[in-house]
Amino acid sequence: MGNAIVSSNPDNSTNLDIGVSSDGRFLYTLNAATGSIGMFSVQSDGGLVKFGQFDGLPASAGLNGIAAY
């Protein structure tokens, strides 16, 4: 994977679902137990680099899917 960094999930969470942008450049993970979405850029060698996280989703709402465009 070259110099790409693969990041881990937030504590006490697992990826429930993932989505990839239509151009294949970004990957998003739904971390339902913590109510967050992880954001990664997909490198040319296939590695992932985390560039952010969106928090504040209602973890108790039963989140169960993600879609990306």
CHARMM-style PDB file with segment names, atoms N, HN, CA, C and O in Angstrom:
ATOM      1  N   MET     1       0.800  -1.197   0.000  1.00  0.00      PROA
ATOM      2  CA  MET     1       0.000   0.000   0.000  1.00  0.00      PROA
ATOM      3  C   MET     1       0.845   1.265   0.000  1.00  0.00      PROA
ATOM      4  O   MET     1       0.307   2.338   0.274  1.00  0.00      PROA
ATOM      5  N   GLY     2       2.066   1.200  -0.276  1.00  0.00      PROA
ATOM      6  HN  GLY     2       2.503   0.328  -0.498  1.00  0.00      PROA
ATOM      7  CA  GLY     2       2.883   2.401  -0.334  1.00  0.00      PROA
ATOM      8  C   GLY     2       2.882   3.147   0.979  1.00  0.00      PROA
ATOM      9  O   GLY     2       3.042   2.548   2.043  1.00  0.00      PROA
ATOM     10  N   ASN     3       2.700   4.463   0.906  1.00  0.00      PROA
ATOM     11  HN  ASN     3       2.570   4.949   0.042  1.00  0.00      PROA
ATOM     12  CA  ASN     3       2.702   5.310   2.099  1.00  0.00      PROA
ATOM     13  C   ASN     3       1.299   5.615   2.614  1.00  0.00      PROA
ATOM     14  O   ASN     3       1.143   6.426   3.527  1.00  0.00      PROA
ATOM     15  N   ALA     4       0.284   4.984   2.048  1.00  0.00      PROA
ATOM     16  HN  ALA     4       0.411   4.325   1.306  1.00  0.00      PROA
ATOM     17  CA  ALA     4      -1.087   5.266   2.472  1.00  0.00      PROA
ATOM     18  C   ALA     4      -1.303   4.834   3.919  1.00  0.00      PROA
ATOM     19  O   ALA     4      -0.713   3.858   4.383  1.00  0.00      PROA
ATOM     20  N   ILE     5      -2.138   5.560   4.608  1.00  0.00      PROA
ATOM     21  HN  ILE     5      -2.617   6.353   4.231  1.00  0.00      PROA
ATOM     22  CA  ILE     5      -2.473   5.265   5.995  1.00  0.00      PROA
ATOM     23  C   ILE     5      -3.898   4.710   6.033  1.00  0.00      PROA
ATOM     24  O   ILE     5      -4.818   5.313   5.480  1.00  0.00      PROA
ATOM     25  N   VAL     6      -4.072   3.584   6.674  1.00  0.00      PROA
ATOM     26  HN  VAL     6      -3.325   3.095   7.123  1.00  0.00      PROA
ATOM     27  CA  VAL     6      -5.404   3.037   6.860  1.00  0.00      PROA
ATOM     28  C   VAL     6      -5.818   3.333   8.286  1.00  0.00      PROA
ATOM     29  O   VAL     6      -5.129   2.953   9.233  1.00  0.00      PROA
ATOM     30  N   SER     7      -6.928   4.003   8.437  1.00  0.00      PROA
ATOM     31  HN  SER     7      -7.488   4.311   7.667  1.00  0.00      PROA
ATOM     32  CA  SER     7      -7.383   4.395   9.763  1.00  0.00      PROA
ATOM     33  C   SER     7      -8.352   3.363  10.305  1.00  0.00      PROA
ATOM     34  O   SER     7      -8.912   2.568   9.550  1.00  0.00      PROA
ATOM     35  N   SER     8      -8.546   3.378  11.599  1.00  0.00      PROA
ATOM     36  HN  SER     8      -8.091   4.025  12.212  1.00  0.00      PROA
ATOM     37  CA  SER     8      -9.446   2.435  12.246  1.00  0.00      PROA
ATOM     38  C   SER     8     -10.788   3.093  12.539  1.00  0.00      PROA
ATOM     39  O   SER     8     -10.949   4.306  12.399  1.00  0.00      PROA
ATOM     40  N   ASN     9     -11.738   2.277  12.943  1.00  0.00      PROA
ATOM     41  HN  ASN     9     -11.608   1.292  13.057  1.00  0.00      PROA
ATOM     42  CA  ASN     9     -13.061   2.756  13.316  1.00  0.00      PROA
ATOM     43  C   ASN     9     -13.001   3.467  14.654  1.00  0.00      PROA
ATOM     44  O   ASN     9     -12.065   3.268  15.429  1.00  0.00      PROA
ATOM     45  N   PRO    10     -14.013   4.306  14.929  1.00  0.00      PROA
ATOM     46  CA  PRO    10     -14.091   4.903  16.263  1.00  0.00      PROA
ATOM     47  C   PRO    10     -14.233   3.808  17.322  1.00  0.00      PROA
ATOM     48  O   PRO    10     -14.708   2.713  17.021  1.00  0.00      PROA
ATOM     49  N   ASP    11     -13.830   4.095  18.537  1.00  0.00      PROA
ATOM     50  HN  ASP    11     -13.444   4.984  18.781  1.00  0.00      PROA
ATOM     51  CA  ASP    11     -13.985   3.135  19.628  1.00  0.00      PROA
ATOM     52  C   ASP    11     -15.438   2.688  19.740  1.00  0.00      PROA
ATOM     53  O   ASP    11     -16.356   3.483  19.540  1.00  0.00      PROA
ATOM     54  N   ASN    12     -15.639   1.425  20.059  1.00  0.00      PROA
ATOM     55  HN  ASN    12     -14.893   0.779  20.222  1.00  0.00      PROA
ATOM     56  CA  ASN    12     -16.958   0.830  20.272  1.00  0.00      PROA
ATOM     57  C   ASN    12     -17.858   0.844  19.040  1.00  0.00      PROA
ATOM     58  O   ASN    12     -19.083   0.854  19.166  1.00  0.00      PROA
ATOM     59  N   SER    13     -17.264   0.844  17.858  1.00  0.00      PROA
ATOM     60  HN  SER    13     -16.269   0.836  17.755  1.00  0.00      PROA
ATOM     61  CA  SER    13     -18.068   0.854  16.641  1.00  0.00      PROA
ATOM     62  C   SER    13     -17.466  -0.083  15.611  1.00  0.00      PROA
ATOM     63  O   SER    13     -16.274  -0.390  15.652  1.00  0.00      PROA
ATOM     64  N   THR    14     -18.288  -0.528  14.701  1.00  0.00      PROA
ATOM     65  HN  THR    14     -19.256  -0.279  14.667  1.00  0.00      PROA
ATOM     66  CA  THR    14     -17.841  -1.289  13.541  1.00  0.00      PROA
ATOM     67  C   THR    14     -18.504  -0.696  12.318  1.00  0.00      PROA
ATOM     68  O   THR    14     -19.536  -0.034  12.425  1.00  0.00      PROA
ATOM     69  N   ASN    15     -17.918  -0.928  11.155  1.00  0.00      PROA
ATOM     70  HN  ASN    15     -17.080  -1.466  11.068  1.00  0.00      PROA
ATOM     71  CA  ASN    15     -18.529  -0.460   9.915  1.00  0.00      PROA
ATOM     72  C   ASN    15     -19.776  -1.275   9.649  1.00  0.00      PROA
ATOM     73  O   ASN    15     -19.705  -2.491   9.466  1.00  0.00      PROA
ATOM     74  N   LEU    16     -20.899  -0.621   9.628  1.00  0.00      PROA
ATOM     75  HN  LEU    16     -20.957   0.366   9.777  1.00  0.00      PROA
ATOM     76  CA  LEU    16     -22.144  -1.296   9.318  1.00  0.00      PROA
ATOM     77  C   LEU    16     -22.339  -1.372   7.813  1.00  0.00      PROA
ATOM     78  O   LEU    16     -22.891  -2.344   7.298  1.00  0.00      PROA
ATOM     79  N   ASP    17     -21.885  -0.347   7.112  1.00  0.00      PROA
ATOM     80  HN  ASP    17     -21.436   0.442   7.530  1.00  0.00      PROA
ATOM     81  CA  ASP    17     -22.038  -0.289   5.661  1.00  0.00      PROA
ATOM     82  C   ASP    17     -20.972   0.654   5.120  1.00  0.00      PROA
ATOM     83  O   ASP    17     -20.464   1.508   5.847  1.00  0.00      PROA
ATOM     84  N   ILE    18     -20.636   0.502   3.849  1.00  0.00      PROA
ATOM     85  HN  ILE    18     -21.049  -0.191   3.258  1.00  0.00      PROA
ATOM     86  CA  ILE    18     -19.709   1.414   3.185  1.00  0.00      PROA
ATOM     87  C   ILE    18     -20.312   1.850   1.860  1.00  0.00      PROA
ATOM     88  O   ILE    18     -21.153   1.155   1.289  1.00  0.00      PROA
ATOM     89  N   GLY    19     -19.879   3.000   1.380  1.00  0.00      PROA
ATOM     90  HN  GLY    19     -19.196   3.565   1.843  1.00  0.00      PROA
ATOM     91  CA  GLY    19     -20.272   3.499   0.066  1.00  0.00      PROA
ATOM     92  C   GLY    19     -19.057   4.106  -0.597  1.00  0.00      PROA
ATOM     93  O   GLY    19     -18.206   4.694   0.070  1.00  0.00      PROA
ATOM     94  N   VAL    20     -18.974   3.965  -1.921  1.00  0.00      PROA
ATOM     95  HN  VAL    20     -19.666   3.487  -2.463  1.00  0.00      PROA
ATOM     96  CA  VAL    20     -17.869   4.518  -2.693  1.00  0.00      PROA
ATOM     97  C   VAL    20     -18.444   5.521  -3.679  1.00  0.00      PROA
ATOM     98  O   VAL    20     -19.471   5.261  -4.304  1.00  0.00      PROA
ATOM     99  N   SER    21     -17.785   6.665  -3.820  1.00  0.00      PROA
ATOM    100  HN  SER    21     -16.950   6.876  -3.312  1.00  0.00      PROA
ATOM    101  CA  SER    21     -18.249   7.686  -4.757  1.00  0.00      PROA
ATOM    102  C   SER    21     -18.216   7.146  -6.182  1.00  0.00      PROA
ATOM    103  O   SER    21     -17.470   6.213  -6.480  1.00  0.00      PROA
ATOM    104  N   SER    22     -19.025   7.734  -7.060  1.00  0.00      PROA
ATOM    105  HN  SER    22     -19.631   8.492  -6.817  1.00  0.00      PROA
ATOM    106  CA  SER    22     -19.138   7.237  -8.438  1.00  0.00      PROA
ATOM    107  C   SER    22     -17.822   7.323  -9.204  1.00  0.00      PROA
ATOM    108  O   SER    22     -17.612   6.565 -10.151  1.00  0.00      PROA
ATOM    109  N   ASP    23     -16.932   8.233  -8.809  1.00  0.00      PROA
ATOM    110  HN  ASP    23     -17.102   8.849  -8.039  1.00  0.00      PROA
ATOM    111  CA  ASP    23     -15.635   8.321  -9.480  1.00  0.00      PROA
ATOM    112  C   ASP    23     -14.576   7.440  -8.823  1.00  0.00      PROA
ATOM    113  O   ASP    23     -13.436   7.391  -9.284  1.00  0.00      PROA
ATOM    114  N   GLY    24     -14.951   6.738  -7.742  1.00  0.00      PROA
ATOM    115  HN  GLY    24     -15.877   6.778  -7.367  1.00  0.00      PROA
ATOM    116  CA  GLY    24     -14.035   5.817  -7.082  1.00  0.00      PROA
ATOM    117  C   GLY    24     -12.969   6.481  -6.236  1.00  0.00      PROA
ATOM    118  O   GLY    24     -12.052   5.807  -5.767  1.00  0.00      PROA
ATOM    119  N   ARG    25     -13.063   7.789  -6.027  1.00  0.00      PROA
ATOM    120  HN  ARG    25     -13.808   8.337  -6.408  1.00  0.00      PROA
ATOM    121  CA  ARG    25     -12.017   8.515  -5.302  1.00  0.00      PROA
ATOM    122  C   ARG    25     -12.247   8.602  -3.801  1.00  0.00      PROA
ATOM    123  O   ARG    25     -11.320   8.908  -3.052  1.00  0.00      PROA
ATOM    124  N   PHE    26     -13.480   8.336  -3.349  1.00  0.00      PROA
ATOM    125  HN  PHE    26     -14.233   8.087  -3.958  1.00  0.00      PROA
ATOM    126  CA  PHE    26     -13.800   8.485  -1.934  1.00  0.00      PROA
ATOM    127  C   PHE    26     -14.594   7.294  -1.427  1.00  0.00      PROA
ATOM    128  O   PHE    26     -15.413   6.728  -2.151  1.00  0.00      PROA
ATOM    129  N   LEU    27     -14.347   6.920  -0.187  1.00  0.00      PROA
ATOM    130  HN  LEU    27     -13.681   7.380   0.401  1.00  0.00      PROA
ATOM    131  CA  LEU    27     -15.057   5.836   0.475  1.00  0.00      PROA
ATOM    132  C   LEU    27     -15.620   6.376   1.782  1.00  0.00      PROA
ATOM    133  O   LEU    27     -14.941   7.100   2.510  1.00  0.00      PROA
ATOM    134  N   TYR    28     -16.866   6.019   2.072  1.00  0.00      PROA
ATOM    135  HN  TYR    28     -17.418   5.431   1.481  1.00  0.00      PROA
ATOM    136  CA  TYR    28     -17.541   6.483   3.278  1.00  0.00      PROA
ATOM    137  C   TYR    28     -17.995   5.270   4.079  1.00  0.00      PROA
ATOM    138  O   TYR    28     -18.492   4.300   3.508  1.00  0.00      PROA
ATOM    139  N   THR    29     -17.827   5.318   5.391  1.00  0.00      PROA
ATOM    140  HN  THR    29     -17.423   6.106   5.855  1.00  0.00      PROA
ATOM    141  CA  THR    29     -18.234   4.210   6.254  1.00  0.00      PROA
ATOM    142  C   THR    29     -19.287   4.678   7.233  1.00  0.00      PROA
ATOM    143  O   THR    29     -19.174   5.764   7.801  1.00  0.00      PROA
ATOM    144  N   LEU    30     -20.310   3.866   7.433  1.00  0.00      PROA
ATOM    145  HN  LEU    30     -20.402   2.984   6.971  1.00  0.00      PROA
ATOM    146  CA  LEU    30     -21.327   4.160   8.436  1.00  0.00      PROA
ATOM    147  C   LEU    30     -20.957   3.433   9.712  1.00  0.00      PROA
ATOM    148  O   LEU    30     -20.941   2.203   9.751  1.00  0.00      PROA
ATOM    149  N   ASN    31     -20.665   4.181  10.742  1.00  0.00      PROA
ATOM    150  HN  ASN    31     -20.678   5.180  10.711  1.00  0.00      PROA
ATOM    151  CA  ASN    31     -20.325   3.640  12.055  1.00  0.00      PROA
ATOM    152  C   ASN    31     -21.548   3.857  12.947  1.00  0.00      PROA
ATOM    153  O   ASN    31     -21.602   4.802  13.733  1.00  0.00      PROA
ATOM    154  N   ALA    32     -22.517   2.969  12.808  1.00  0.00      PROA
ATOM    155  HN  ALA    32     -22.473   2.201  12.170  1.00  0.00      PROA
ATOM    156  CA  ALA    32     -23.836   3.169  13.405  1.00  0.00      PROA
ATOM    157  C   ALA    32     -23.811   3.260  14.920  1.00  0.00      PROA
ATOM    158  O   ALA    32     -24.548   4.061  15.496  1.00  0.00      PROA
ATOM    159  N   ALA    33     -22.987   2.467  15.577  1.00  0.00      PROA
ATOM    160  HN  ALA    33     -22.388   1.817  15.109  1.00  0.00      PROA
ATOM    161  CA  ALA    33     -22.986   2.448  17.039  1.00  0.00      PROA
ATOM    162  C   ALA    33     -22.530   3.778  17.638  1.00  0.00      PROA
ATOM    163  O   ALA    33     -22.900   4.108  18.765  1.00  0.00      PROA
ATOM    164  N   THR    34     -21.730   4.541  16.891  1.00  0.00      PROA
ATOM    165  HN  THR    34     -21.430   4.272  15.976  1.00  0.00      PROA
ATOM    166  CA  THR    34     -21.276   5.835  17.391  1.00  0.00      PROA
ATOM    167  C   THR    34     -21.951   6.998  16.680  1.00  0.00      PROA
ATOM    168  O   THR    34     -21.685   8.156  17.005  1.00  0.00      PROA
ATOM    169  N   GLY    35     -22.822   6.710  15.714  1.00  0.00      PROA
ATOM    170  HN  GLY    35     -23.038   5.769  15.451  1.00  0.00      PROA
ATOM    171  CA  GLY    35     -23.516   7.772  14.999  1.00  0.00      PROA
ATOM    172  C   GLY    35     -22.592   8.655  14.192  1.00  0.00      PROA
ATOM    173  O   GLY    35     -22.702   9.880  14.229  1.00  0.00      PROA
ATOM    174  N   SER    36     -21.667   8.027  13.451  1.00  0.00      PROA
ATOM    175  HN  SER    36     -21.577   7.031  13.420  1.00  0.00      PROA
ATOM    176  CA  SER    36     -20.715   8.810  12.674  1.00  0.00      PROA
ATOM    177  C   SER    36     -20.505   8.205  11.288  1.00  0.00      PROA
ATOM    178  O   SER    36     -20.805   7.036  11.042  1.00  0.00      PROA
ATOM    179  N   ILE    37     -19.981   9.038  10.395  1.00  0.00      PROA
ATOM    180  HN  ILE    37     -19.737   9.987  10.594  1.00  0.00      PROA
ATOM    181  CA  ILE    37     -19.599   8.603   9.055  1.00  0.00      PROA
ATOM    182  C   ILE    37     -18.119   8.917   8.890  1.00  0.00      PROA
ATOM    183  O   ILE    37     -17.699  10.064   9.044  1.00  0.00      PROA
ATOM    184  N   GLY    38     -17.326   7.887   8.576  1.00  0.00      PROA
ATOM    185  HN  GLY    38     -17.667   6.955   8.451  1.00  0.00      PROA
ATOM    186  CA  GLY    38     -15.908   8.082   8.304  1.00  0.00      PROA
ATOM    187  C   GLY    38     -15.719   8.415   6.838  1.00  0.00      PROA
ATOM    188  O   GLY    38     -16.407   7.859   5.982  1.00  0.00      PROA
ATOM    189  N   MET    39     -14.791   9.318   6.538  1.00  0.00      PROA
ATOM    190  HN  MET    39     -14.232   9.769   7.233  1.00  0.00      PROA
ATOM    191  CA  MET    39     -14.535   9.755   5.165  1.00  0.00      PROA
ATOM    192  C   MET    39     -13.079   9.481   4.805  1.00  0.00      PROA
ATOM    193  O   MET    39     -12.164   9.898   5.515  1.00  0.00      PROA
ATOM    194  N   PHE    40     -12.879   8.779   3.700  1.00  0.00      PROA
ATOM    195  HN  PHE    40     -13.622   8.440   3.124  1.00  0.00      PROA
ATOM    196  CA  PHE    40     -11.550   8.366   3.274  1.00  0.00      PROA
ATOM    197  C   PHE    40     -11.346   8.712   1.801  1.00  0.00      PROA
ATOM    198  O   PHE    40     -12.289   8.654   1.012  1.00  0.00      PROA
ATOM    199  N   SER    41     -10.130   9.069   1.434  1.00  0.00      PROA
ATOM    200  HN  SER    41      -9.364   9.116   2.075  1.00  0.00      PROA
ATOM    201  CA  SER    41      -9.788   9.183   0.019  1.00  0.00      PROA
ATOM    202  C   SER    41      -9.117   7.876  -0.383  1.00  0.00      PROA
ATOM    203  O   SER    41      -8.340   7.298   0.378  1.00  0.00      PROA
ATOM    204  N   VAL    42      -9.433   7.421  -1.598  1.00  0.00      PROA
ATOM    205  HN  VAL    42     -10.063   7.890  -2.216  1.00  0.00      PROA
ATOM    206  CA  VAL    42      -8.866   6.187  -2.131  1.00  0.00      PROA
ATOM    207  C   VAL    42      -7.629   6.568  -2.947  1.00  0.00      PROA
ATOM    208  O   VAL    42      -7.727   7.327  -3.912  1.00  0.00      PROA
ATOM    209  N   GLN    43      -6.487   6.048  -2.565  1.00  0.00      PROA
ATOM    210  HN  GLN    43      -6.407   5.432  -1.782  1.00  0.00      PROA
ATOM    211  CA  GLN    43      -5.225   6.353  -3.231  1.00  0.00      PROA
ATOM    212  C   GLN    43      -5.065   5.526  -4.506  1.00  0.00      PROA
ATOM    213  O   GLN    43      -5.775   4.540  -4.704  1.00  0.00      PROA
ATOM    214  N   SER    44      -4.145   5.925  -5.359  1.00  0.00      PROA
ATOM    215  HN  SER    44      -3.568   6.726  -5.198  1.00  0.00      PROA
ATOM    216  CA  SER    44      -3.947   5.224  -6.634  1.00  0.00      PROA
ATOM    217  C   SER    44      -3.522   3.776  -6.444  1.00  0.00      PROA
ATOM    218  O   SER    44      -3.739   2.948  -7.329  1.00  0.00      PROA
ATOM    219  N   ASP    45      -2.906   3.453  -5.280  1.00  0.00      PROA
ATOM    220  HN  ASP    45      -2.730   4.126  -4.561  1.00  0.00      PROA
ATOM    221  CA  ASP    45      -2.507   2.075  -5.012  1.00  0.00      PROA
ATOM    222  C   ASP    45      -3.584   1.294  -4.262  1.00  0.00      PROA
ATOM    223  O   ASP    45      -3.364   0.147  -3.872  1.00  0.00      PROA
ATOM    224  N   GLY    46      -4.764   1.923  -4.056  1.00  0.00      PROA
ATOM    225  HN  GLY    46      -4.943   2.855  -4.372  1.00  0.00      PROA
ATOM    226  CA  GLY    46      -5.861   1.254  -3.359  1.00  0.00      PROA
ATOM    227  C   GLY    46      -5.891   1.512  -1.870  1.00  0.00      PROA
ATOM    228  O   GLY    46      -6.845   1.120  -1.198  1.00  0.00      PROA
ATOM    229  N   GLY    47      -4.871   2.161  -1.338  1.00  0.00      PROA
ATOM    230  HN  GLY    47      -4.096   2.479  -1.884  1.00  0.00      PROA
ATOM    231  CA  GLY    47      -4.847   2.483   0.087  1.00  0.00      PROA
ATOM    232  C   GLY    47      -5.867   3.555   0.425  1.00  0.00      PROA
ATOM    233  O   GLY    47      -6.330   4.284  -0.451  1.00  0.00      PROA
ATOM    234  N   LEU    48      -6.211   3.645   1.693  1.00  0.00      PROA
ATOM    235  HN  LEU    48      -5.835   3.052   2.406  1.00  0.00      PROA
ATOM    236  CA  LEU    48      -7.176   4.630   2.169  1.00  0.00      PROA
ATOM    237  C   LEU    48      -6.506   5.615   3.112  1.00  0.00      PROA
ATOM    238  O   LEU    48      -5.699   5.227   3.957  1.00  0.00      PROA
ATOM    239  N   VAL    49      -6.842   6.885   2.964  1.00  0.00      PROA
ATOM    240  HN  VAL    49      -7.498   7.200   2.278  1.00  0.00      PROA
ATOM    241  CA  VAL    49      -6.358   7.924   3.869  1.00  0.00      PROA
ATOM    242  C   VAL    49      -7.582   8.616   4.446  1.00  0.00      PROA
ATOM    243  O   VAL    49      -8.388   9.185   3.710  1.00  0.00      PROA
ATOM    244  N   LYS    50      -7.717   8.564   5.765  1.00  0.00      PROA
ATOM    245  HN  LYS    50      -7.062   8.102   6.363  1.00  0.00      PROA
ATOM    246  CA  LYS    50      -8.860   9.203   6.413  1.00  0.00      PROA
ATOM    247  C   LYS    50      -8.679  10.713   6.373  1.00  0.00      PROA
ATOM    248  O   LYS    50      -7.635  11.233   6.768  1.00  0.00      PROA
ATOM    249  N   PHE    51      -9.712  11.422   5.890  1.00  0.00      PROA
ATOM    250  HN  PHE    51     -10.561  11.000   5.570  1.00  0.00      PROA
ATOM    251  CA  PHE    51      -9.615  12.873   5.848  1.00  0.00      PROA
ATOM    252  C   PHE    51     -10.689  13.558   6.677  1.00  0.00      PROA
ATOM    253  O   PHE    51     -10.765  14.786   6.694  1.00  0.00      PROA
ATOM    254  N   GLY    52     -11.515  12.788   7.360  1.00  0.00      PROA
ATOM    255  HN  GLY    52     -11.453  11.790   7.347  1.00  0.00      PROA
ATOM    256  CA  GLY    52     -12.504  13.417   8.213  1.00  0.00      PROA
ATOM    257  C   GLY    52     -13.509  12.431   8.764  1.00  0.00      PROA
ATOM    258  O   GLY    52     -13.508  11.244   8.437  1.00  0.00      PROA
ATOM    259  N   GLN    53     -14.362  12.966   9.611  1.00  0.00      PROA
ATOM    260  HN  GLN    53     -14.363  13.930   9.877  1.00  0.00      PROA
ATOM    261  CA  GLN    53     -15.434  12.168  10.199  1.00  0.00      PROA
ATOM    262  C   GLN    53     -16.600  13.099  10.484  1.00  0.00      PROA
ATOM    263  O   GLN    53     -16.410  14.186  11.031  1.00  0.00      PROA
ATOM    264  N   PHE    54     -17.797  12.684  10.120  1.00  0.00      PROA
ATOM    265  HN  PHE    54     -17.952  11.801   9.676  1.00  0.00      PROA
ATOM    266  CA  PHE    54     -19.012  13.436  10.415  1.00  0.00      PROA
ATOM    267  C   PHE    54     -19.674  12.785  11.611  1.00  0.00      PROA
ATOM    268  O   PHE    54     -20.027  11.607  11.558  1.00  0.00      PROA
ATOM    269  N   ASP    55     -19.847  13.526  12.680  1.00  0.00      PROA
ATOM    270  HN  ASP    55     -19.561  14.483  12.724  1.00  0.00      PROA
ATOM    271  CA  ASP    55     -20.455  13.021  13.906  1.00  0.00      PROA
ATOM    272  C   ASP    55     -21.850  13.612  14.075  1.00  0.00      PROA
ATOM    273  O   ASP    55     -22.258  14.498  13.323  1.00  0.00      PROA
ATOM    274  N   GLY    56     -22.570  13.112  15.065  1.00  0.00      PROA
ATOM    275  HN  GLY    56     -22.239  12.392  15.676  1.00  0.00      PROA
ATOM    276  CA  GLY    56     -23.838  13.711  15.436  1.00  0.00      PROA
ATOM    277  C   GLY    56     -25.076  13.007  14.923  1.00  0.00      PROA
ATOM    278  O   GLY    56     -26.190  13.483  15.143  1.00  0.00      PROA
ATOM    279  N   LEU    57     -24.907  11.879  14.242  1.00  0.00      PROA
ATOM    280  HN  LEU    57     -24.003  11.493  14.063  1.00  0.00      PROA
ATOM    281  CA  LEU    57     -26.087  11.118  13.827  1.00  0.00      PROA
ATOM    282  C   LEU    57     -26.666  10.408  15.043  1.00  0.00      PROA
ATOM    283  O   LEU    57     -25.918  10.055  15.955  1.00  0.00      PROA
ATOM    284  N   PRO    58     -27.972  10.192  15.081  1.00  0.00      PROA
ATOM    285  CA  PRO    58     -28.585   9.553  16.261  1.00  0.00      PROA
ATOM    286  C   PRO    58     -28.299   8.052  16.299  1.00  0.00      PROA
ATOM    287  O   PRO    58     -28.989   7.266  15.649  1.00  0.00      PROA
ATOM    288  N   ALA    59     -27.294   7.666  17.053  1.00  0.00      PROA
ATOM    289  HN  ALA    59     -26.734   8.304  17.581  1.00  0.00      PROA
ATOM    290  CA  ALA    59     -26.877   6.257  17.110  1.00  0.00      PROA
ATOM    291  C   ALA    59     -28.008   5.349  17.554  1.00  0.00      PROA
ATOM    292  O   ALA    59     -28.047   4.184  17.158  1.00  0.00      PROA
ATOM    293  N   SER    60     -28.921   5.845  18.359  1.00  0.00      PROA
ATOM    294  HN  SER    60     -28.890   6.792  18.681  1.00  0.00      PROA
ATOM    295  CA  SER    60     -30.011   5.016  18.854  1.00  0.00      PROA
ATOM    296  C   SER    60     -31.159   4.870  17.848  1.00  0.00      PROA
ATOM    297  O   SER    60     -32.139   4.183  18.135  1.00  0.00      PROA
ATOM    298  N   ALA    61     -31.058   5.495  16.694  1.00  0.00      PROA
ATOM    299  HN  ALA    61     -30.262   6.054  16.461  1.00  0.00      PROA
ATOM    300  CA  ALA    61     -32.147   5.472  15.709  1.00  0.00      PROA
ATOM    301  C   ALA    61     -32.176   4.210  14.855  1.00  0.00      PROA
ATOM    302  O   ALA    61     -33.101   4.026  14.063  1.00  0.00      PROA
ATOM    303  N   GLY    62     -31.185   3.343  15.001  1.00  0.00      PROA
ATOM    304  HN  GLY    62     -30.434   3.492  15.645  1.00  0.00      PROA
ATOM    305  CA  GLY    62     -31.155   2.117  14.208  1.00  0.00      PROA
ATOM    306  C   GLY    62     -30.615   2.324  12.801  1.00  0.00      PROA
ATOM    307  O   GLY    62     -31.119   1.724  11.851  1.00  0.00      PROA
ATOM    308  N   LEU    63     -29.602   3.163  12.656  1.00  0.00      PROA
ATOM    309  HN  LEU    63     -29.192   3.650  13.427  1.00  0.00      PROA
ATOM    310  CA  LEU    63     -28.990   3.408  11.349  1.00  0.00      PROA
ATOM    311  C   LEU    63     -28.551   2.101  10.719  1.00  0.00      PROA
ATOM    312  O   LEU    63     -27.972   1.253  11.399  1.00  0.00      PROA
ATOM    313  N   ASN    64     -28.817   1.917   9.412  1.00  0.00      PROA
ATOM    314  HN  ASN    64     -29.287   2.606   8.859  1.00  0.00      PROA
ATOM    315  CA  ASN    64     -28.461   0.633   8.827  1.00  0.00      PROA
ATOM    316  C   ASN    64     -28.058   0.672   7.370  1.00  0.00      PROA
ATOM    317  O   ASN    64     -28.052  -0.382   6.735  1.00  0.00      PROA
ATOM    318  N   GLY    65     -27.723   1.802   6.804  1.00  0.00      PROA
ATOM    319  HN  GLY    65     -27.728   2.659   7.320  1.00  0.00      PROA
ATOM    320  CA  GLY    65     -27.269   1.835   5.415  1.00  0.00      PROA
ATOM    321  C   GLY    65     -26.718   3.184   5.037  1.00  0.00      PROA
ATOM    322  O   GLY    65     -27.025   4.192   5.674  1.00  0.00      PROA
ATOM    323  N   ILE    66     -25.893   3.208   3.986  1.00  0.00      PROA
ATOM    324  HN  ILE    66     -25.644   2.389   3.468  1.00  0.00      PROA
ATOM    325  CA  ILE    66     -25.307   4.456   3.492  1.00  0.00      PROA
ATOM    326  C   ILE    66     -25.284   4.379   1.969  1.00  0.00      PROA
ATOM    327  O   ILE    66     -25.130   3.299   1.398  1.00  0.00      PROA
ATOM    328  N   ALA    67     -25.434   5.515   1.324  1.00  0.00      PROA
ATOM    329  HN  ALA    67     -25.559   6.392   1.788  1.00  0.00      PROA
ATOM    330  CA  ALA    67     -25.338   5.605  -0.130  1.00  0.00      PROA
ATOM    331  C   ALA    67     -24.393   6.754  -0.456  1.00  0.00      PROA
ATOM    332  O   ALA    67     -24.378   7.762   0.250  1.00  0.00      PROA
ATOM    333  N   ALA    68     -23.619   6.613  -1.501  1.00  0.00      PROA
ATOM    334  HN  ALA    68     -23.632   5.794  -2.074  1.00  0.00      PROA
ATOM    335  CA  ALA    68     -22.688   7.661  -1.910  1.00  0.00      PROA
ATOM    336  C   ALA    68     -22.904   7.947  -3.379  1.00  0.00      PROA
ATOM    337  O   ALA    68     -23.327   7.075  -4.139  1.00  0.00      PROA
ATOM    338  N   TYR    69     -22.610   9.174  -3.774  1.00  0.00      PROA
ATOM    339  HN  TYR    69     -22.266   9.882  -3.157  1.00  0.00      PROA
ATOM    340  CA  TYR    69     -22.725   9.539  -5.179  1.00  0.00      PROA
ATOM    341  C   TYR    69     -21.424  10.134  -5.628  1.00  0.00      PROA
ATOM    342  OT1 TYR    69     -21.288  10.518  -6.789  1.00  0.00      PROA
TER     343      TYR     69
END
